Amino acid sequence: MERQNESLTRIARLRTAMETLDPSWETIFIVGRVNQYYFTGSMQDGLLIIRRNGTAAYFVRRSYERARQESDLPDVFPMESYRDASKCFGTECGRTYLETEIATIGLLERLRKAFTFTDAFSADRTILRVRSVKSPYELSLMEESGRLHKYLLEELVPGLLVEGMSETDLAGRIHLAMLETGYHGVTRFGMFQTEMGIGQIAFGENSLLRTSFDGPGGMLGMSAAVPLVGNRDRKLSSGDLVFVDVGFGVDGYHTD
């Protein structure tokens, strides 16, 4: 199923949700790249501005050319700074919302230099509520991801195990199998400062070592600096527990 008119439908749903949250809202700034992808179809260094009056525009530093190719939003413009966006779209923003879980103080100050708004309110929960209701297009990608994920874990991973291999050996083989199966290459989370390489992969007691990741599993990882991927020194022995917890995604949509 192709993505057709998803951006306009999603922006319309966000406007409806904002009316419920705050009938006096006027402007939303979208700075997070995942949210930009959700509402525009492209993931760039840019700024999406949504106004209550029905207008919406995507301003892009890099790469404007790619954004034009990928986005199904009709109004996409190049910019070098936020001032370019304000000159094109207007400086008066009124009651303004943005992703306060993502925006830094420095970014907020740069927005204030280019736009005029009295205060910045959080749009995070409202955006997440909109994103939580999946379209037929999104459901088709999640269903395909789940089918391939099941095949990976049940059919492919058991055949990759070899006595004497390290956790990193297994991680490398699993990652290659994932890419060959159709994996889109990265697992993203909505939690702040949360990173995940392939997933959590560990043998035996290493699976009991907790990490900063907010999940039920654990792993030793490469080191304290990189508690990810797997451990080079832990070798697989007969009878060991093998812990494999990986997400799987297709075109931006995951199963877990």
C-alpha positions in Angstrom: 0.0 0.0 0.0 1.4 3.4 -1.0 1.5 6.5 1.2 -1.0 8.9 -0.5 -2.2 12.1 1.1 -1.0 10.9 4.5 0.5 14.2 5.5 -2.6 16.3 4.9 -4.8 13.8 6.8 -2.4 13.6 9.7 -2.1 17.4 10.0 -5.9 17.7 9.9 -6.2 15.2 12.7 -3.6 17.1 14.7 -5.6 20.3 14.3 -8.7 18.5 15.5 -6.9 17.2 18.5 -5.5 20.6 19.3 -9.0 22.1 19.3 -9.8 19.7 22.1 -6.7 20.5 24.0 -6.8 24.3 23.6 -9.4 26.1 21.5 -7.2 29.2 21.5 -4.1 27.6 20.0 -2.6 29.3 17.0 0.7 27.7 15.9 2.6 24.4 16.2 6.4 24.1 15.6 7.5 20.6 14.7 11.3 20.3 15.1 11.8 16.5 15.9 12.8 14.6 12.8 10.7 11.6 13.4 7.6 13.8 13.9 8.7 15.7 10.7 8.7 12.4 8.9 5.2 11.5 10.2 3.7 14.8 9.1 5.6 15.4 5.9 6.9 12.1 4.6 10.6 13.3 4.8 13.2 13.5 7.5 15.4 16.5 7.2 17.1 19.3 9.2 14.0 21.5 9.0 11.0 23.1 10.7 7.4 22.3 10.1 5.0 25.1 11.0 1.3 24.3 11.3 -1.2 27.1 11.8 -4.8 27.0 13.1 -6.0 28.9 10.1 -5.4 25.9 7.9 -1.9 26.6 6.5 1.1 24.4 7.0 4.6 24.6 5.5 7.9 22.7 5.8 11.1 24.7 5.8 14.3 22.7 5.1 18.0 23.4 5.5 19.2 20.0 4.3 18.2 18.6 2.0 15.5 20.8 0.4 15.9 18.8 -2.9 15.3 15.5 -1.1 12.4 16.9 0.9 10.7 18.0 -2.3 11.1 14.5 -3.7 9.9 12.6 -0.6 7.2 14.9 1.0 3.6 14.7 0.0 3.1 18.1 1.7 2.5 20.7 -1.1 4.3 23.6 0.6 8.0 22.9 1.1 10.6 25.7 1.1 14.3 26.1 1.5 15.8 28.0 4.4 19.2 28.9 5.8 17.8 30.0 9.2 14.5 30.3 11.0 14.4 34.0 9.9 13.9 32.8 6.3 10.8 30.8 7.5 9.4 33.8 9.4 9.8 36.1 6.4 7.9 33.6 4.3 5.3 32.5 6.8 5.0 35.5 9.1 6.5 36.3 12.5 3.3 36.5 14.7 2.6 33.1 16.1 0.3 33.8 19.0 -0.4 30.9 21.4 2.4 28.5 20.3 3.0 24.8 20.9 6.0 22.6 20.2 7.7 19.4 21.3 9.1 20.4 24.7 10.5 16.9 25.2 12.8 17.4 22.2 13.4 21.2 21.9 16.5 22.5 23.7 16.7 25.9 25.4 19.0 27.0 22.6 16.6 26.0 19.9 13.7 27.8 21.7 15.8 31.0 21.9 16.5 30.8 18.1 12.8 30.4 17.5 12.1 33.5 19.6 14.6 35.5 17.6 12.7 34.7 14.4 9.1 34.5 15.6 7.0 36.3 18.1 5.0 34.2 20.7 4.1 34.8 24.3 4.8 31.3 25.6 5.7 27.8 24.4 3.3 25.0 25.5 3.8 21.3 25.1 2.3 19.5 22.1 4.0 16.2 22.9 1.1 14.2 24.3 -1.3 15.5 21.6 1.1 14.5 18.8 1.6 11.0 20.4 -2.2 10.6 20.6 -2.6 11.4 16.9 0.3 9.1 16.0 -1.2 6.2 18.1 -4.2 5.9 15.7 -2.8 4.0 12.7 -4.0 4.4 9.1 -4.5 1.4 6.8 -1.1 2.4 5.2 0.6 2.2 8.6 -1.1 -1.0 9.7 0.0 -2.7 6.4 3.6 -1.8 7.2 3.3 -3.0 10.8 1.7 -6.3 9.7 4.5 -6.9 7.2 7.1 -6.0 9.8 5.5 -8.5 12.2 5.5 -11.3 9.6 9.2 -10.8 8.8 10.0 -10.4 12.5 8.4 -13.7 13.3 10.3 -15.4 10.5 13.6 -13.9 11.7 13.3 -15.0 15.3 11.7 -18.4 14.8 13.3 -19.6 11.5 16.6 -17.8 11.1 18.2 -17.0 14.5 18.3 -20.6 15.8 20.4 -21.6 12.7 22.9 -18.8 13.4 24.1 -20.3 16.7 27.5 -21.9 16.8 29.3 -23.1 19.9 32.3 -20.9 20.7 30.9 -17.8 19.0 30.9 -14.5 20.9 27.9 -12.3 21.5 29.2 -9.9 19.0 29.6 -12.7 16.4 25.9 -13.5 16.9 24.9 -9.8 16.8 26.7 -9.4 13.4 25.1 -12.4 12.0 21.6 -11.4 13.2 22.0 -7.9 11.8 23.0 -9.2 8.4 20.0 -11.6 8.5 17.7 -8.7 9.4 18.9 -6.5 6.5 18.6 -9.4 4.1 15.1 -10.1 5.3 13.9 -6.5 4.8 14.8 -4.6 8.0 15.1 -0.9 7.5 18.3 -0.7 9.5 17.6 1.2 12.8 15.4 0.9 15.8 14.1 4.2 17.2 12.4 5.0 20.5 10.4 8.0 21.6 12.2 8.2 24.9 14.8 10.9 25.4 18.4 9.9 25.0 17.5 6.3 24.2 19.6 4.5 21.6 19.6 1.0 20.5 21.8 -0.7 17.9 20.5 -4.1 16.9 18.8 -4.9 20.2 19.7 -6.8 23.4 21.8 -9.9 22.7 23.4 -11.9 25.5 24.5 -15.3 26.7 23.8 -16.7 30.1 24.4 -14.4 33.1 25.1 -11.4 30.8 21.4 -11.1 30.2 20.9 -10.2 33.8 23.0 -7.1 33.7 20.7 -4.1 33.5 21.3 -1.2 31.2 19.9 2.4 31.1 17.4 1.2 28.6 13.9 1.0 30.1 13.1 -2.6 29.3 12.9 -6.0 31.0 16.1 -7.5 29.5 19.8 -6.8 30.0 23.2 -7.2 28.5 26.9 -6.5 29.3 27.6 -5.0 25.8 31.0 -3.8 24.5 31.9 -1.7 27.6 30.6 0.8 30.1 30.8 3.4 27.3 28.9 1.3 24.8 26.6 -1.1 26.7 25.2 -2.2 23.3 25.7 -4.8 20.5 27.2 -7.6 22.6 30.3 -8.7 24.4 33.4 -10.0 22.5 34.7 -12.1 25.4 31.5 -14.0 26.3 31.5 -17.2 24.2 28.6 -19.5 23.6 28.8 -22.9 25.4 26.5 -25.9 25.2 23.5 -25.4 27.5 23.8 -21.6 27.7 20.7 -19.4 27.7 20.6 -17.3 24.5 18.8 -14.0 25.0 17.8 -12.2 21.8 15.5 -9.2 22.0 15.5 -7.2 18.7 12.9 -4.9 17.1 12.1 -5.2 13.4 11.0 -2.3 11.2 9.9 -1.8 7.6 9.7 1.7 6.1 9.6 3.4 9.5 7.2 1.1 11.4 8.3 -1.4 14.0 7.2 -4.5 15.8 8.7 -5.6 19.1 
